[in-house]
Amino acid sequence: MQIEADVSKDGVLTAILPARYRGKRVHVIIDDEAEHATAQWAAISAVLDRAESTSIASRDHREILGEIRQFRESS
């Protein structure tokens, strides 16, 4: 279950939970989305940098389709 909560300036977390959790102890996990997204973008950027550094010749869609047709005909 995901919930939204408010955190006051002094660090007090306030959230409204369903009645079934009232009077019970719950475990709260904080997933800092900004840090997670930053790490993902860094990984994506690294992959793209490596891809750009390869010497793969760029082709337009007509060239790619032509090569696919040649491959199919050769099978």
C-alpha positions as CSV (number, residue, x, y, z in Angstrom):
1,M,0.0,0.0,0.0
2,Q,1.2,3.5,-0.7
3,I,0.1,6.4,1.4
4,E,0.9,10.1,1.3
5,A,2.1,11.8,4.4
6,D,3.1,15.3,5.6
7,V,6.4,15.9,7.4
8,S,6.5,18.9,9.6
9,K,9.6,21.1,9.9
10,D,10.5,19.4,13.1
11,G,10.4,16.0,11.5
12,V,7.0,14.7,12.6
13,L,5.3,12.4,10.0
14,T,1.5,12.7,9.8
15,A,-0.5,10.3,7.7
16,I,-4.1,9.0,7.7
17,L,-4.3,5.2,7.4
18,P,-7.2,2.9,7.0
19,A,-9.1,1.9,10.2
20,R,-7.5,-1.7,10.2
21,Y,-4.2,-0.2,11.1
22,R,-5.4,1.9,14.0
23,G,-3.8,0.9,17.3
24,K,-1.2,-1.2,15.5
25,R,2.5,-0.7,14.8
26,V,3.3,-0.1,11.1
27,H,6.6,-0.1,9.3
28,V,7.4,3.0,7.2
29,I,9.8,2.8,4.2
30,I,10.8,6.1,2.6
31,D,11.8,5.9,-1.1
32,D,13.3,9.1,-2.1
33,E,12.1,9.3,-5.6
34,A,14.4,12.2,-6.6
35,E,17.5,10.2,-5.6
36,H,16.2,7.1,-7.4
37,A,15.4,9.0,-10.6
38,T,18.8,10.7,-10.6
39,A,20.5,7.3,-10.3
40,Q,18.4,5.9,-13.2
41,W,19.1,8.9,-15.4
42,A,22.8,8.6,-14.7
43,A,22.7,4.9,-15.7
44,I,20.8,5.7,-18.9
45,S,23.2,8.5,-19.7
46,A,26.2,6.2,-19.3
47,V,24.6,3.6,-21.7
48,L,23.9,6.3,-24.3
49,D,27.4,7.7,-24.0
50,R,28.8,4.2,-24.7
51,A,26.5,3.8,-27.6
52,E,27.5,7.1,-29.1
53,S,31.2,6.2,-28.8
54,T,30.8,3.1,-30.9
55,S,31.5,3.3,-34.6
56,I,28.1,2.2,-35.8
57,A,27.2,3.8,-39.1
58,S,23.9,5.7,-38.9
59,R,21.3,4.6,-41.4
60,D,17.9,5.8,-42.3
61,H,14.8,3.6,-42.2
62,R,14.9,2.8,-45.9
63,E,18.4,1.4,-45.6
64,I,17.4,-0.7,-42.6
65,L,14.3,-2.0,-44.4
66,G,16.4,-2.9,-47.4
67,E,18.9,-4.9,-45.3
68,I,16.0,-6.7,-43.6
69,R,14.5,-7.6,-47.0
70,Q,18.0,-8.9,-48.2
71,F,18.3,-11.0,-45.1
72,R,14.9,-12.5,-45.5
73,E,15.6,-13.3,-49.2
74,S,18.9,-15.0,-48.3
75,S,17.3,-17.4,-45.8
